[in-house]
Amino acid sequence: MTQNEMILNHLQQWGKINPLQALKDYGCFRLSDRIFNLRKEGYIIVTERKKNGVKGNTFAEYHYKGNINQPKTPK
């Protein structure tokens, strides 16, 4: 299974991921590149900037919103 597939599965199951999770769970050092590739494939992933409470540094948290190719279900 590729890193793209592992990251996508994680997003579909949990709804979000951050770089520390990606490194720890999947050995992925370049999460932003994996997200870029998934977006090119038609997946809707939103970036939310978070602040680290300890030092005030910021990091990206990615939220899965679906697939552009999925048919929308009527409400």
Secondary structure, 3 states (H helix, E strand, C coil): CCHHHHHHHHHHHHCEECHHHHHHHHCCCCHHHHHHHHHHCCEEEEEEEEECCCCCCEEEEEEEEEECCCCCCCC
